Amino acid sequence: MTGRSVAERRVFTDEELDRALDALTAPDRFRKAEERVARVAPQLQKILNEALHAGGWFGEAHESQVRRVTDAADEAEGLVALRTLLAEETRMGMLVGVAVGWELARELELEGPDDG
């Protein structure tokens, strides 16, 4: 492996991270990334599902929340519970997805351009 070792891995400052996040707002920034993600979506979805299951996100707690939605006494309560559940699942999926993306980037960086 010709890539950087774990000990040589660069640590980014908060300012560098903030600048990079600001750069992500550029128009058309994600077009190529979307094309790449679409190509590997099945593999990424499998990794995301495994990570969410391993983290317990779809265990008893999830089932309890689903029951809370379906057993709501009135429609308004059920809608609030459903919206909350969807928002929580979306946030968790995004957070785990970002973690998977960071780890994928790290693996590619460690692999190096000449390692295949």
Secondary structure in CASP SS format (residue, H / E / C, confidence):
PFRMAT SS
TARGET T0000
AUTHOR 0000-0000-0000
METHOD secondary structure of the structure
MODEL  1
M C 1.00
T C 1.00
G C 1.00
R C 1.00
S C 1.00
V H 1.00
A H 1.00
E H 1.00
R C 1.00
R C 1.00
V C 1.00
F C 1.00
T C 1.00
D H 1.00
E H 1.00
E H 1.00
L H 1.00
D H 1.00
R H 1.00
A H 1.00
L H 1.00
D H 1.00
A H 1.00
L C 1.00
T C 1.00
A C 1.00
P C 1.00
D C 1.00
R C 1.00
F C 1.00
R H 1.00
K H 1.00
A H 1.00
E H 1.00
E H 1.00
R H 1.00
V H 1.00
A H 1.00
R H 1.00
V H 1.00
A H 1.00
P H 1.00
Q H 1.00
L H 1.00
Q H 1.00
K H 1.00
I H 1.00
L H 1.00
N H 1.00
E H 1.00
A H 1.00
L H 1.00
H H 1.00
A H 1.00
G C 1.00
G C 1.00
W C 1.00
F C 1.00
G C 1.00
E H 1.00
A H 1.00
H H 1.00
E H 1.00
S H 1.00
Q H 1.00
V H 1.00
R H 1.00
R H 1.00
V H 1.00
T H 1.00
D C 1.00
A C 1.00
A C 1.00
D C 1.00
E H 1.00
A H 1.00
E H 1.00
G H 1.00
L H 1.00
V H 1.00
A H 1.00
L H 1.00
R H 1.00
T H 1.00
L H 1.00
L H 1.00
A H 1.00
E H 1.00
E H 1.00
T H 1.00
R H 1.00
M H 1.00
G H 1.00
M H 1.00
L H 1.00
V H 1.00
G H 1.00
V H 1.00
A H 1.00
V H 1.00
G H 1.00
W H 1.00
E H 1.00
L H 1.00
A H 1.00
R H 1.00
E H 1.00
L H 1.00
E H 1.00
L H 1.00
E H 1.00
G C 1.00
P C 1.00
D C 1.00
D C 1.00
G C 1.00
END
